[in-house]
Amino acid sequence: MTSPAGLPPTGGGSGERQRLKLLAVTACPTGIAHTYMAAEKLSQAAEQLGIDIKVETQGSIGAENVLTDNDVRTADGVIIAADKDVDLSRFAGKRVVTVGVAEGIHHPERLIEQVRTAPVHGGGGGGTSTSSSAGSGSGGGRERSVGYKALMNGVSYMIPFVVVGGLLIAISLSLGGHTDPSGGLVIPKDSFWMDVNNIGVIGFQLMVPILSGYIAYAIGDRPALVPGMVGGWIANTGSLYDSEAGAGFIGAIVTGFLAGYLVLWIKKVEVPKFVRPIMPIIVIPIVATTALGLFFIYVIGKPISWVFEHLTDWLGGMTGTSAVLLGAILGLMIAFDMGGPVNKTAFLFGAGLIATGNQEVMGMCAAAIPVMPLGQGLATLIRKRLYTEQERETGLASLFMGLFGISEGAIPFAAARPAQVIPANMLGGAVAGALAGLAGVEDAVPHGGPIVAVLGAVSGVPMFFVAVVIGTVVTALTTVALVDVSERRRRGQSMVDGLAPQPELALVGVGVGVGSDGLGADGGTATAHAPAQRTSSAPASTGSTADASPDASVDRPTDATADGSTGASDDEVLSGYLTARTVKVRLDSGDKEAAIREMAGLLAATGKVTDVEELVAAALRREEQGTTGLGEEIAIPHAKTDAVTAPVVGFARSAEGVEWGSLDGTKAKLVFMISVPEAAAGDEHLRILALLSRKLMDTGFRERLMTAPDEAAVLDVLREIR
């Protein structure tokens, strides 16, 4: 038996099926516009084809329209259109197509057709990165995508540990530390600040296993988490394989991928039925953890230890040669792996010579140590558009850690973009080390960064800071150049593949993910794994109803309002953020900057804008990070700025259209502008943008907006946004 669409059913329903039933999950890294655009496109395509579909959206305001066990049991197939990991274990026995979220937007009909020949998911619980994808392109490109998603999954979980651990250590050193010729920069053992320092050290100790564990998790799902984390701990604990330094974050990346693919291989092994229930919780974790741990200790660890010993001997033989050359080499090593074996070799070599009276070698190391975090932090300030909100926030923390000589602050950047960041780090480190060697800078304690100079442990302080500043600038500029080239190549390849990257409206909430304006462009790496919660202050009447028909009209009273408009109360339109005063049926401006200025003037009519020019400047700065033109003749410029005293939303219409840089080539005829205060708390703005993005994918809704004769009629149409 086949369904009307020719799809071999896998659903649990009985009897002849009259309509094909599909499920879908859509998600993008930031969980805003694309998540809902893909959901609407899939729903529209299914309706045109006479197919039932239910779409779960995993957005920044949490999962909506969640698929139930009964939905899954009776479904004939599943479409996953996501750019982040989605748990597939609940779709065991179903035909599953897994693609990026852009495919859900551009080719929904194709995806529905592909379900017919999609493989049946085996139920191993893997995430989206391990699933088959019909028509996904060349094998090489697919593997690169899997590896990149897994790496970014690990980095996103690691970042909070880096930030918390690094900042706690920096605070404890600055407030409770002092220089000691015999012990370096020390904190009294029984002091309060030593306890704070110890908490920070624990964060750093967990950082590497977390990176490894969640790389493995993205590849092999839950059974890979334990071997990944244990493998990362082993990689970072050099004493287990007779090395004075662990393998650091590079070792963690290796163990993460090894653990993930080892678990995938074990899953393929045929075992008796009575063993299958305990495979994912007992057998696979034990076998994979033991095999990976022993492999690292006996096979990978020994070469690391050997290299460490011989690097130390080689550096010892260079003492007395050119100080510039030695400083450059030490700077290269310090910057290479930021706490790994190569870094530790150079650091311990310099620290060991302090006792012999040679403090110049440690001076070279001390100048190079802060260059990586300072340089990467500076890079996020120089070219904000190249970085996600999460990366920019991490960049600020990295700058702070660099001041205290904590080179690990740059690890998230190196892990996310090793091909661009590590060479830039090494170049800047080499420059700083060479300049310190040339100037004869000395450091009397085994620590680095500006903090040791401030505390009086460095001689030749002016040249020390010159070396640090020049090295930092070199690292930042080189990073920006390499990342920019990489992004241009990626965008060019996306255009060639017919999957041009879409502009994402990444309104990120609170915490590490908050950007400089709070409303940034999607960079593809910053992944929030805990859905934001709605603020309790949001009116209950404005809650999202994901199952509501997109074309359903809402009957409202038509009492006249205070401002002379008709229809329902203003606070029923996008929580009252959009009113009759912020609606205009004709946008007079013909270019983007003028249109933003006109929209800012429209918002000013509410009395909530204290500085129109600053609002315009903030919106234009946002446009520099990436166009807010969504395509489909829609643009949603936005800004987070203290130029407004409360959230406000405006809408205007352009008959001719405004060139907004949308990648589908359409001019913006429907323009919404959102502005919230810099200090705005909660995620109400996320909810508003999510509702807008979802509803604007409805062709009928857009047509009603374009044809509404006046502001009152426009407002009535906008009340459909629920």
C-alpha positions as CSV (number, residue, x, y, z in Angstrom):
1,M,0.0,0.0,0.0
2,T,1.2,3.5,-0.8
3,S,-0.2,6.8,0.0
4,P,-1.8,9.1,-2.6
5,A,1.5,10.9,-3.0
6,G,3.4,7.7,-3.6
7,L,5.1,7.6,-0.2
8,P,5.4,4.2,1.5
9,P,3.7,4.9,4.8
10,T,5.5,4.3,8.1
11,G,2.7,5.7,10.2
12,G,0.7,3.8,12.8
13,G,-2.7,4.5,11.5
14,S,-5.0,1.6,10.3
15,G,-6.9,1.3,7.1
16,E,-6.4,3.2,3.8
17,R,-5.0,6.6,4.4
18,Q,-6.8,9.4,2.7
19,R,-4.1,12.1,3.2
20,L,-0.4,11.8,3.7
21,K,0.7,13.0,7.1
22,L,4.1,14.6,7.6
23,L,5.9,16.2,10.5
24,A,8.6,18.8,10.4
25,V,11.0,20.5,12.8
26,T,12.6,23.9,11.9
27,A,15.4,25.6,13.7
28,C,18.2,28.1,13.0
29,P,21.1,29.0,15.3
30,T,19.5,32.1,16.6
31,G,15.9,30.8,16.4
32,I,14.3,33.9,15.0
33,A,13.3,34.7,11.4
34,H,14.4,31.6,9.5
35,T,12.9,29.2,12.0
36,Y,9.4,30.6,11.3
37,M,9.9,31.4,7.6
38,A,10.8,27.7,7.0
39,A,7.8,26.5,9.0
40,E,5.4,28.7,7.0
41,K,6.9,27.7,3.7
42,L,6.6,24.0,4.5
43,S,3.0,24.5,5.7
44,Q,2.0,26.4,2.6
45,A,3.6,23.8,0.3
46,A,1.9,20.9,2.1
47,E,-1.5,22.6,1.8
48,Q,-1.1,23.2,-1.9
49,L,-0.2,19.5,-2.3
50,G,-3.1,18.2,-0.2
51,I,-0.8,16.9,2.5
52,D,-1.3,17.2,6.3
53,I,1.8,18.6,8.1
54,K,2.5,19.7,11.6
55,V,5.6,21.8,12.1
56,E,7.5,22.1,15.4
57,T,9.5,25.4,15.6
58,Q,12.5,25.5,17.9
59,G,13.0,29.2,18.3
60,S,14.5,31.6,20.8
61,I,11.2,31.7,22.7
62,G,11.2,28.0,23.1
63,A,9.7,25.0,21.2
64,E,6.2,25.7,19.9
65,N,3.7,23.4,18.3
66,V,5.6,20.5,19.9
67,L,5.2,17.1,18.2
68,T,3.6,14.5,20.5
69,D,4.2,10.8,20.7
70,N,0.9,10.3,18.9
71,D,1.9,12.6,16.1
72,V,5.1,10.7,15.6
73,R,3.3,7.3,15.8
74,T,0.8,8.2,13.0
75,A,3.2,10.1,10.7
76,D,4.4,8.9,7.3
77,G,7.7,10.9,7.3
78,V,9.6,13.7,9.0
79,I,11.4,16.7,7.5
80,I,14.2,18.3,9.7
81,A,15.1,21.8,8.3
82,A,17.6,23.0,10.9
83,D,21.0,24.5,11.2
84,K,21.5,23.2,14.8
85,D,21.2,19.8,16.4
86,V,17.8,18.3,16.7
87,D,17.3,15.1,18.6
88,L,16.1,12.4,16.2
89,S,15.7,9.6,18.7
90,R,11.9,10.2,18.8
91,F,11.6,9.5,15.1
92,A,12.9,5.9,15.2
93,G,11.3,3.9,12.4
94,K,10.2,7.0,10.4
95,R,11.5,8.2,7.1
96,V,13.6,11.3,7.8
97,V,15.0,14.0,5.5
98,T,17.5,16.3,7.2
99,V,18.6,19.6,5.5
100,G,19.6,23.1,6.5
101,V,16.9,25.6,7.3
102,A,17.5,27.5,4.0
103,E,16.2,24.4,2.1
104,G,13.0,24.6,4.0
105,I,12.5,28.2,2.9
106,H,13.6,27.8,-0.7
107,H,12.6,24.3,-1.7
108,P,9.7,23.0,0.5
109,E,8.0,21.1,-2.3
110,R,11.3,19.3,-3.1
111,L,11.7,18.2,0.6
112,I,8.1,16.8,0.7
113,E,8.9,14.8,-2.5
114,Q,12.2,13.6,-1.0
115,V,10.5,12.0,2.0
116,R,9.2,9.3,-0.4
117,T,12.7,7.9,-0.8
118,A,14.2,9.0,2.5
119,P,15.9,6.3,4.6
120,V,14.2,5.1,7.7
121,H,15.8,6.4,10.9
122,G,17.3,3.6,12.9
123,G,16.5,5.1,16.3
124,G,20.0,5.5,17.6
125,G,19.2,8.8,19.0
126,G,21.6,10.7,16.9
127,G,21.3,14.4,16.2
128,T,20.7,16.0,12.9
129,S,24.4,16.0,12.0
130,T,24.4,12.2,11.8
131,S,21.3,11.8,9.8
132,S,21.1,11.1,6.1
133,S,19.9,13.9,3.9
134,A,18.5,13.2,0.5
135,G,20.0,15.4,-2.1
136,S,22.5,16.9,0.2
137,G,25.2,17.4,-2.4
138,S,28.7,16.0,-2.5
139,G,30.0,13.8,0.1
140,G,32.9,16.0,0.9
141,G,30.6,19.0,1.5
142,R,28.3,17.0,3.7
143,E,31.2,15.8,5.9
144,R,32.5,19.3,6.3
145,S,29.1,20.4,7.4
146,V,28.9,17.6,10.0
147,G,32.3,18.4,11.4
148,Y,31.6,22.1,11.6
149,K,28.3,21.7,13.4
150,A,29.9,19.3,15.9
151,L,32.8,21.7,16.5
152,M,30.5,24.6,17.0
153,N,28.3,22.6,19.3
154,G,31.3,22.0,21.6
155,V,32.5,25.6,21.4
156,S,29.1,26.9,22.3
157,Y,29.0,24.8,25.5
158,M,32.6,25.6,26.3
159,I,32.3,29.4,26.2
160,P,30.6,29.9,29.5
161,F,33.2,27.8,31.3
162,V,36.0,29.9,29.7
163,V,34.3,33.2,30.6
164,V,33.4,32.2,34.2
165,G,36.7,30.5,35.0
166,G,38.8,33.1,33.4
167,L,37.0,36.1,35.0
168,L,37.0,34.6,38.4
169,I,40.8,33.9,38.2
170,A,41.4,37.4,36.9
171,I,39.4,39.0,39.7
172,S,41.1,36.9,42.4
173,L,44.5,37.8,41.0
174,S,43.8,41.5,40.8
175,L,42.2,41.8,44.2
176,G,44.0,39.2,46.2
177,G,47.3,38.5,44.5
178,H,50.8,39.9,44.9
179,T,54.2,39.2,43.3
180,D,56.5,36.8,45.0
181,P,60.0,36.1,43.6
182,S,59.8,32.5,44.6
183,G,56.2,31.8,43.7
184,G,55.3,34.3,41.0
185,L,51.9,36.0,41.2
186,V,50.4,34.4,44.2
187,I,47.3,34.6,46.4
188,P,47.5,33.8,50.2
189,K,46.5,30.1,50.6
190,D,43.9,30.6,53.4
191,S,42.4,33.8,52.0
192,F,38.9,34.4,50.6
193,W,40.4,35.2,47.2
194,M,42.1,31.9,47.0
195,D,38.7,30.3,47.3
196,V,37.5,32.4,44.4
197,N,40.5,31.5,42.4
198,N,39.9,27.8,43.1
199,I,36.4,28.1,41.8
200,G,37.7,29.7,38.6
201,V,40.3,27.0,38.2
202,I,37.6,24.3,38.4
203,G,35.8,26.2,35.5
204,F,39.0,26.0,33.5
205,Q,39.5,22.3,34.3
206,L,36.0,21.5,33.0
207,M,36.4,23.7,29.9
208,V,38.4,21.1,27.9
209,P,36.3,18.1,28.8
210,I,33.1,20.1,28.0
211,L,34.5,20.9,24.5
212,S,35.3,17.3,23.8
213,G,32.1,15.9,25.3
214,Y,29.7,18.1,23.3
215,I,31.6,17.6,20.0
216,A,31.1,13.9,20.6
217,Y,27.5,14.5,21.6
218,A,26.7,16.3,18.3
219,I,28.1,13.3,16.4
220,G,27.0,10.3,18.4
221,D,24.3,11.8,20.7
222,R,24.0,10.7,24.4
223,P,26.0,7.5,24.3
224,A,29.0,9.6,23.1
225,L,28.8,12.2,25.9
226,V,30.7,10.2,28.5
227,P,33.5,9.0,26.3
228,G,33.9,12.5,24.9
229,M,34.2,14.1,28.3
230,V,36.4,11.5,29.8
231,G,38.6,11.6,26.7
232,G,38.8,15.3,27.0
233,W,39.9,15.1,30.7
234,I,42.5,12.5,29.8
235,A,43.8,14.7,26.9
236,N,44.1,17.7,29.3
237,T,45.8,15.7,32.1
238,G,49.4,15.1,31.0
239,S,50.4,13.1,34.1
240,L,48.3,10.2,32.8
241,Y,50.8,9.8,29.9
242,D,54.0,11.1,31.5
243,S,53.8,14.6,30.1
244,E,54.3,17.8,32.0
245,A,51.5,19.4,30.0
246,G,48.2,18.1,28.7
247,A,47.2,18.2,25.1
248,G,44.8,21.2,25.8
249,F,41.9,22.2,23.5
250,I,43.5,20.7,20.4
251,G,43.6,17.3,22.2
252,A,40.0,17.9,23.2
253,I,38.9,18.4,19.6
254,V,40.7,15.2,18.7
255,T,39.1,13.1,21.4
256,G,35.7,14.7,20.7
257,F,35.7,13.6,17.1
258,L,37.2,10.2,18.0
259,A,34.6,9.5,20.6
260,G,31.7,10.6,18.4
261,Y,32.7,8.5,15.4
262,L,33.7,5.5,17.6
263,V,30.2,5.5,19.1
264,L,28.6,5.7,15.6
265,W,30.7,2.7,14.6
266,I,29.7,0.7,17.7
267,K,26.1,1.5,17.0
268,K,26.3,-0.3,13.7
269,V,27.4,-3.6,15.3
270,E,24.7,-6.2,15.3
271,V,23.9,-7.5,18.8
272,P,21.3,-9.9,20.2
273,K,17.9,-8.4,20.9
274,F,18.2,-8.8,24.6
275,V,21.3,-6.7,24.6
276,R,19.9,-3.8,22.6
277,P,18.1,-2.0,25.5
278,I,21.3,-1.6,27.5
279,M,23.5,-0.7,24.5
280,P,23.1,3.1,24.7
281,I,23.3,3.4,28.5
282,I,25.8,0.8,29.5
283,V,27.6,-1.1,26.7
284,I,28.4,1.8,24.3
285,P,29.6,4.3,26.9
286,I,31.8,1.7,28.7
287,V,33.4,0.3,25.6
288,A,33.9,3.6,23.9
289,T,35.3,5.3,27.1
290,T,37.7,2.5,27.8
291,A,38.9,2.2,24.2
292,L,39.4,5.9,23.7
293,G,41.1,6.4,27.1
294,L,43.6,3.6,26.6
295,F,44.2,4.7,23.0
296,F,45.0,8.2,24.1
297,I,47.2,7.2,27.0
298,Y,49.2,4.5,25.1
299,V,49.2,5.7,21.5
300,I,48.6,9.4,21.3
301,G,50.0,10.5,24.7
302,K,53.4,9.1,24.4
303,P,54.3,11.1,21.3
304,I,53.1,14.2,23.0
305,S,55.4,13.5,26.0
306,W,58.3,12.8,23.6
307,V,57.7,16.1,21.7
308,F,57.5,18.0,25.0
309,E,60.9,16.7,26.2
310,H,62.7,17.3,22.9
311,L,61.2,20.8,22.5
312,T,62.6,21.7,25.9
313,D,66.1,20.4,25.0
314,W,65.9,22.3,21.7
315,L,65.0,25.6,23.4
316,G,67.8,25.0,25.9
317,G,70.3,24.8,23.1
318,M,69.1,28.1,21.7
319,T,69.9,30.1,24.9
320,G,72.6,32.6,24.1
321,T,71.7,33.0,20.5
322,S,69.8,35.9,18.9
323,A,67.3,37.3,21.5
324,V,65.0,38.4,18.7
325,L,64.9,34.9,17.1
326,L,64.4,33.2,20.5
327,G,61.7,35.6,21.4
328,A,59.9,35.1,18.1
329,I,60.1,31.3,18.5
330,L,58.8,31.4,22.1
331,G,56.0,33.8,21.0
332,L,55.0,31.3,18.2
333,M,54.9,28.5,20.7
334,I,53.0,30.4,23.4
335,A,50.4,31.4,20.9
336,F,50.0,28.1,19.2
337,D,47.7,26.2,21.6
338,M,47.1,28.5,24.5
339,G,47.7,26.1,27.4
340,G,48.5,23.0,25.5
341,P,51.8,21.2,25.4
342,V,53.6,23.6,23.0
343,N,52.5,26.6,25.0
344,K,53.5,24.9,28.3
345,T,56.9,23.9,26.9
346,A,57.7,27.5,26.2
347,F,56.2,28.8,29.4
348,L,58.0,26.2,31.7
349,F,61.2,26.8,29.8
350,G,61.1,30.5,30.6
351,A,59.9,30.0,34.2
352,G,62.7,27.5,34.9
353,L,65.3,30.0,33.9
354,I,64.2,32.6,36.4
355,A,65.9,30.7,39.2
356,T,69.2,30.8,37.3
357,G,69.0,34.6,37.1
358,N,68.0,34.7,33.4
359,Q,64.7,36.7,33.5
360,E,64.8,37.8,29.8
361,V,63.4,34.6,28.5
362,M,60.4,34.8,30.8
363,G,60.1,38.5,29.7
364,M,59.6,37.3,26.1
365,C,57.0,34.8,27.1
366,A,55.2,37.4,29.3
367,A,54.8,39.8,26.4
368,A,53.4,37.1,24.1
369,I,51.0,35.5,26.7
370,P,48.3,38.3,26.6
371,V,48.5,38.9,22.8
372,M,46.0,36.1,21.8
373,P,43.0,37.1,24.0
374,L,43.7,40.8,23.6
375,G,44.0,40.4,19.8
376,Q,40.9,38.3,19.4
377,G,38.9,40.7,21.6
378,L,40.1,43.7,19.6
379,A,39.2,41.9,16.4
380,T,35.5,41.6,17.5
381,L,35.5,45.4,18.0
382,I,37.2,46.3,14.8
383,R,34.8,44.3,12.5
384,K,31.7,43.5,14.4
385,R,29.8,42.2,11.4
386,L,32.1,39.3,11.1
387,Y,31.1,38.0,14.5
388,T,28.0,36.7,16.2
389,E,26.6,38.4,19.2
390,Q,27.9,35.6,21.4
391,E,31.4,36.0,19.9
392,R,31.3,39.7,20.5
393,E,30.4,39.2,24.1
394,T,33.1,36.6,24.5
395,G,35.5,39.1,22.9
396,L,34.9,41.5,25.7
397,A,35.6,38.8,28.3
398,S,38.7,37.9,26.3
399,L,40.0,41.4,26.5
400,F,39.6,41.4,30.3
401,M,41.3,38.0,30.6
402,G,44.1,39.2,28.4
403,L,44.9,42.0,30.8
404,F,45.6,39.4,33.5
405,G,47.6,37.1,31.3
406,I,45.0,34.4,30.8
407,S,45.7,33.2,27.3
408,E,42.8,30.7,27.4
409,G,40.4,33.6,26.7
410,A,41.2,33.2,23.0
411,I,40.5,29.4,22.9
412,P,36.8,29.8,21.8
413,F,37.9,31.8,18.8
414,A,40.7,29.3,17.9
415,A,38.4,26.3,18.3
416,A,35.7,27.9,16.1
417,R,38.0,29.2,13.3
418,P,41.4,27.4,13.8
419,A,42.6,28.0,10.2
420,Q,42.2,31.8,10.6
421,V,42.8,32.4,14.3
422,I,45.8,30.2,15.1
423,P,48.0,31.7,12.4
424,A,47.0,35.2,13.4
425,N,47.7,34.4,17.1
426,M,51.1,33.0,16.2
427,L,52.1,36.0,14.1
428,G,51.1,38.4,16.8
429,G,52.8,36.3,19.5
430,A,56.0,36.1,17.5
431,V,56.1,39.9,17.0
432,A,55.5,40.5,20.7
433,G,58.1,38.0,21.8
434,A,60.7,39.3,19.3
435,L,60.2,42.9,20.4
436,A,60.5,42.0,24.1
437,G,63.7,40.1,23.3
438,L,65.1,43.0,21.3
439,A,64.4,45.4,24.2
440,G,65.8,43.0,26.8
441,V,62.5,43.0,28.8
442,E,62.7,40.9,32.0
443,D,60.0,39.2,34.1
444,A,60.8,38.1,37.6
445,V,57.7,35.9,38.1
446,P,56.3,33.0,36.1
447,H,53.3,34.9,34.8
448,G,52.5,37.2,31.9
449,G,50.3,40.0,30.8
450,P,49.9,43.6,31.8
451,I,49.1,42.6,35.4
452,V,52.7,41.6,36.1
453,A,54.0,44.9,34.9
454,V,51.4,46.8,37.0
455,L,52.5,44.9,40.0
456,G,56.1,45.7,39.4
457,A,57.5,42.3,38.3
458,V,58.7,43.5,34.9
459,S,61.7,45.6,34.1
460,G,61.6,47.7,30.9
461,V,57.9,48.4,31.3
462,P,57.5,50.9,28.4
463,M,59.0,48.4,25.9
464,F,57.0,45.6,27.4
465,F,53.7,47.5,26.7
466,V,55.0,48.4,23.2
467,A,55.6,44.8,22.5
468,V,52.1,43.7,23.8
469,V,50.3,46.5,21.9
470,I,52.0,45.9,18.6
471,G,51.5,42.1,18.9
472,T,47.9,42.6,19.8
473,V,47.2,44.9,16.8
474,V,49.0,42.5,14.5
475,T,46.9,39.6,15.7
476,A,43.6,41.6,15.5
477,L,44.3,42.9,11.9
478,T,45.5,39.5,10.7
479,T,42.4,37.8,12.2
480,V,40.0,40.2,10.6
481,A,41.7,39.9,7.2
482,L,41.7,36.1,7.3
483,V,38.1,35.8,8.6
484,D,36.9,38.3,6.1
485,V,38.5,36.3,3.2
486,S,37.0,33.1,4.6
487,E,33.5,34.6,4.9
488,R,33.7,35.9,1.3
489,R,34.6,32.5,0.0
490,R,31.9,30.9,2.0
491,R,29.2,33.3,0.7
492,G,30.5,32.9,-2.8
493,Q,30.2,29.1,-2.6
494,S,26.8,29.4,-1.1
495,M,25.7,31.4,-4.1
496,V,27.2,28.8,-6.5
497,D,25.4,26.0,-4.7
498,G,22.1,27.9,-5.0
499,L,21.7,28.3,-1.2
500,A,22.6,31.9,-0.6
501,P,22.9,32.6,3.1
502,Q,19.8,34.4,4.3
503,P,19.9,37.5,6.5
504,E,18.9,36.5,10.0
505,L,17.4,38.7,12.6
506,A,19.3,37.6,15.7
507,L,17.6,39.3,18.5
508,V,19.6,37.7,21.3
509,G,18.3,37.9,24.8
510,V,20.2,38.1,28.1
511,G,23.5,36.4,29.2
512,V,26.6,35.6,27.2
513,G,24.6,35.7,23.9
514,V,23.8,39.4,24.1
515,G,25.4,41.5,21.4
516,S,26.5,45.1,21.4
517,D,23.1,46.2,20.2
518,G,21.2,43.1,21.3
519,L,19.8,42.8,17.8
520,G,22.5,41.4,15.5
521,A,23.1,39.4,12.4
522,D,23.2,35.6,12.4
523,G,26.8,34.4,12.3
524,G,25.9,30.7,12.2
525,T,28.0,29.7,15.3
526,A,26.4,31.1,18.3
527,T,23.9,28.5,19.4
528,A,21.6,29.1,22.4
529,H,20.7,25.7,23.8
530,A,18.4,26.8,26.5
531,P,15.3,28.4,25.1
532,A,14.5,31.9,26.4
533,Q,11.5,32.2,28.7
534,R,8.8,34.8,28.2
535,T,8.7,37.6,30.6
536,S,5.8,37.6,33.0
537,S,5.0,41.1,32.1
538,A,3.8,40.2,28.6
539,P,0.0,40.4,28.3
540,A,-1.6,37.1,28.2
541,S,-3.7,38.1,25.2
542,T,-0.7,38.4,23.0
543,G,0.6,34.8,23.4
544,S,1.7,33.0,20.3
545,T,-0.8,30.5,18.9
546,A,1.3,28.4,16.6
547,D,-1.7,26.3,15.4
548,A,-3.8,29.3,14.4
549,S,-4.8,29.5,10.7
550,P,-2.6,32.0,9.0
551,D,-5.5,33.3,7.0
552,A,-8.0,33.5,9.9
553,S,-9.6,36.9,10.3
554,V,-10.1,38.1,13.8
555,D,-13.4,39.8,14.6
556,R,-12.9,42.8,16.8
557,P,-15.0,45.6,18.1
558,T,-14.9,48.8,16.0
559,D,-15.1,51.4,18.8
560,A,-13.3,54.6,18.0
561,T,-10.1,55.0,19.9
562,A,-8.7,58.2,21.5
563,D,-6.5,59.0,18.5
564,G,-9.4,58.7,16.1
565,S,-8.6,55.3,14.7
566,T,-11.1,52.5,14.7
567,G,-10.8,48.9,15.6
568,A,-9.7,47.1,18.7
569,S,-7.6,48.7,21.4
570,D,-4.0,49.6,20.5
571,D,-2.6,47.3,23.1
572,E,-4.0,44.4,21.2
573,V,-1.5,45.0,18.3
574,L,1.9,43.5,19.1
575,S,1.4,44.1,22.8
576,G,0.7,47.8,22.2
577,Y,4.2,48.4,20.7
578,L,2.6,49.2,17.3
579,T,-0.2,51.8,17.3
580,A,-2.1,54.0,14.8
581,R,0.5,56.6,15.3
582,T,3.3,54.3,14.1
583,V,1.6,53.1,10.9
584,K,2.0,54.9,7.5
585,V,0.5,53.7,4.3
586,R,3.0,55.4,2.0
587,L,6.7,55.5,2.6
588,D,8.1,58.6,0.8
589,S,11.8,57.6,0.8
590,G,13.4,55.8,-2.1
591,D,16.6,54.5,-0.5
592,K,17.4,52.5,2.7
593,E,19.0,55.2,4.8
594,A,16.3,57.7,4.0
595,A,13.6,55.1,4.7
596,I,15.2,54.3,8.1
597,R,15.2,58.0,8.9
598,E,11.6,58.4,7.9
599,M,10.7,55.3,10.0
600,A,12.6,56.8,13.0
601,G,10.5,60.0,12.7
602,L,7.4,57.8,12.7
603,L,8.4,56.1,15.9
604,A,9.2,59.6,17.4
605,A,5.5,60.5,17.2
606,T,4.9,58.2,20.1
607,G,7.0,60.3,22.5
608,K,9.2,57.3,23.3
609,V,12.1,58.5,21.2
610,T,14.5,60.9,23.0
611,D,17.1,61.2,20.2
612,V,16.0,60.5,16.6
613,E,19.5,60.9,15.2
614,E,20.9,58.3,17.6
615,L,18.1,55.9,16.7
616,V,18.9,56.3,13.0
617,A,22.6,55.8,13.7
618,A,21.9,52.7,15.7
619,A,19.7,51.2,13.0
620,L,22.4,52.0,10.3
621,R,25.1,50.4,12.4
622,R,22.9,47.3,12.5
623,E,22.6,47.4,8.7
624,E,26.4,47.4,8.5
625,Q,26.5,44.0,10.2
626,G,24.2,42.5,7.5
627,T,21.0,43.5,5.7
628,T,17.7,43.2,7.6
629,G,16.0,42.6,4.2
630,L,14.3,39.2,4.6
631,G,13.3,38.8,1.0
632,E,9.7,38.4,-0.1
633,E,9.6,42.2,-0.3
634,I,10.0,42.5,3.5
635,A,12.5,44.4,5.7
636,I,12.7,44.7,9.4
637,P,15.3,47.2,10.5
638,H,15.9,47.3,14.2
639,A,18.0,48.8,16.9
640,K,18.7,48.5,20.6
641,T,19.5,51.9,21.9
642,D,19.0,54.3,24.8
643,A,17.5,56.7,22.2
644,V,14.2,55.1,23.1
645,T,12.6,54.9,26.5
646,A,10.3,51.9,25.8
647,P,9.8,49.2,23.1
648,V,8.2,50.6,20.0
649,V,7.3,49.1,16.5
650,G,6.4,51.0,13.4
651,F,5.1,49.9,9.9
652,A,5.2,51.6,6.6
653,R,4.4,50.6,3.0
654,S,6.3,51.5,-0.2
655,A,4.5,51.1,-3.5
656,E,7.7,51.2,-5.6
657,G,9.9,49.3,-3.1
658,V,13.1,50.3,-1.4
659,E,16.4,48.6,-2.3
660,W,17.3,46.9,0.9
661,G,20.0,44.4,-0.2
662,S,17.8,41.3,0.2
663,L,19.5,38.3,-1.2
664,D,16.4,37.3,-3.2
665,G,16.7,40.6,-5.1
666,T,13.3,41.9,-4.2
667,K,12.8,45.5,-3.0
668,A,11.3,46.1,0.4
669,K,7.6,47.1,0.1
670,L,6.6,46.1,3.7
671,V,8.9,47.7,6.3
672,F,8.7,47.1,10.0
673,M,11.0,48.9,12.4
674,I,11.6,47.7,15.9
675,S,13.5,49.6,18.6
676,V,14.0,48.6,22.3
677,P,16.0,50.4,25.1
678,E,19.6,49.3,25.6
679,A,18.7,48.1,29.2
680,A,15.5,46.2,28.1
681,A,15.2,43.0,30.0
682,G,13.4,39.8,29.0
683,D,12.6,38.5,25.6
684,E,9.4,40.3,24.6
685,H,11.2,41.7,21.5
686,L,12.1,38.1,20.6
687,R,8.5,37.2,20.7
688,I,7.4,40.1,18.6
689,L,10.0,39.4,15.9
690,A,9.1,35.7,15.9
691,L,5.4,36.5,15.4
692,L,6.2,39.0,12.6
693,S,8.5,36.5,10.8
694,R,6.0,33.7,11.0
695,K,3.0,35.8,9.9
696,L,4.8,37.6,7.1
697,M,5.4,34.2,5.3
698,D,1.6,34.1,4.7
699,T,1.1,35.4,1.1
700,G,-2.5,36.4,1.8
701,F,-1.5,38.4,4.9
702,R,1.1,40.3,2.8
703,E,-1.4,41.0,0.1
704,R,-3.9,42.3,2.7
705,L,-1.3,44.6,4.1
706,M,-0.4,45.9,0.6
707,T,-4.0,46.6,-0.4
708,A,-5.4,48.0,2.9
709,P,-6.6,51.5,1.9
710,D,-5.7,53.5,5.0
711,E,-4.0,53.4,8.4
712,A,-7.0,52.1,10.2
713,A,-7.4,49.2,7.7
714,V,-3.7,48.4,8.0
715,L,-4.0,48.3,11.7
716,D,-6.9,45.9,11.4
717,V,-4.8,43.6,9.3
718,L,-1.9,43.8,11.7
719,R,-4.2,42.6,14.5
720,E,-4.0,39.2,12.9
721,I,-0.5,38.8,14.2
722,R,-1.2,36.7,17.3
